[in-house]
Amino acid sequence: MSAELKRKAAEVALTHVRPGMRLGLGTGSTAEEFVKLLGPRVAAGLDVIGVPTSERTAALAASLGIRLATLDELPELDLTIDGADEIGPRLALVKGGGGALLREKIVAAASARMIVIADSAKVVAELGAFPLPIEVVPFGLEATRRAIVARAAALGLEGPVRLRMAGDRPYLTDGGHLILDASFRRIPQPEALALALSGIPGCVEHGLFIGLASLAVVAGPGGVSLLEP
Ligand SMILES: O=C[C@H](O)[C@H](O)[C@H](O)COP(=O)(O)O
């Protein structure tokens, strides 16, 4: 998606921000467009406080003068704005392409509302074309991977479950965990898959966000559209 479309979606999301709000700040190139638009508004006097979902977003927001807090300091938020890798029916999402899914999900769950910003290519009739990121602890990695394969086989897993790499080393999340990317191609039952993955020891969190987003702002060549669950 072009930076321009990302910015258009972020601009619409910004109209939902009110003075005094406690904001969850998402991660990824689209969420960054939102943070970049928020910075000048804060400099012009908009009083908000942000809880970042990654070290990367924290650094960007701080560089723009946005006041930040931890989720421990502000455990209840008004609104989270974040991107997504896929937006499916009823605003079920796949997230975690940028490796921030754990903090993103905790922050979204602590927010009264979550607005997803994306380009129209992210909207799908069925989730699964984007490999599902699953955050796991390093201990027992292969046992956890096999358990994921065993549970997910009946729920649409078609391809490999691969350890995400950063160059020649495993990618490490902000929480010090690893990411397994699972190639489903189709996820016909997201709720059942979410439940199955959550029950696997060693699996910290998965990238299925179900029932969390209350609005999607989708920018396409023909304009911006709003999707509700
Ligand atoms: O971990 C990363 C996040 O879930 C992102 O929101 C997601 O990957 C979308 O990123 P982008 O806006 O760069 O496509």
Ligand as a Chemical Component Dictionary entry (heavy atoms), coordinates in Angstrom:
data_LIG
# 
_chem_comp.id                   LIG 
_chem_comp.type                 NON-POLYMER 
_chem_comp.pdbx_formal_charge   0 
_chem_comp.three_letter_code    LIG 
# 
loop_
_chem_comp_atom.comp_id 
_chem_comp_atom.atom_id 
_chem_comp_atom.alt_atom_id 
_chem_comp_atom.type_symbol 
_chem_comp_atom.charge 
_chem_comp_atom.model_Cartn_x 
_chem_comp_atom.model_Cartn_y 
_chem_comp_atom.model_Cartn_z 
_chem_comp_atom.pdbx_ordinal 
LIG O1 O1 O 0 3.067  -6.792 14.418 1  
LIG C1 C1 C 0 2.682  -5.936 13.627 2  
LIG C2 C2 C 0 1.317  -5.479 13.488 3  
LIG O2 O2 O 0 0.337  -6.430 13.792 4  
LIG C3 C3 C 0 0.969  -4.648 12.268 5  
LIG O3 O3 O 0 -0.112 -3.867 12.637 6  
LIG C4 C4 C 0 0.616  -5.422 11.046 7  
LIG O4 O4 O 0 1.693  -6.311 10.730 8  
LIG C5 C5 C 0 0.349  -4.501 9.838  9  
LIG O5 O5 O 0 1.499  -3.796 9.517  10 
LIG P1 P1 P 0 1.557  -2.770 8.300  11 
LIG O6 O6 O 0 0.698  -1.621 8.653  12 
LIG O7 O7 O 0 3.002  -2.389 8.192  13 
LIG O8 O8 O 0 1.072  -3.515 7.094  14 
# 
loop_
_chem_comp_bond.comp_id 
_chem_comp_bond.atom_id_1 
_chem_comp_bond.atom_id_2 
_chem_comp_bond.value_order 
_chem_comp_bond.pdbx_ordinal 
LIG O1 C1 DOUB 1  
LIG C1 C2 SING 2  
LIG C2 O2 SING 3  
LIG C2 C3 SING 4  
LIG C3 O3 SING 5  
LIG C3 C4 SING 6  
LIG C4 O4 SING 7  
LIG C4 C5 SING 8  
LIG C5 O5 SING 9  
LIG O5 P1 SING 10 
LIG P1 O6 DOUB 11 
LIG P1 O7 SING 12 
LIG P1 O8 SING 13 
# 
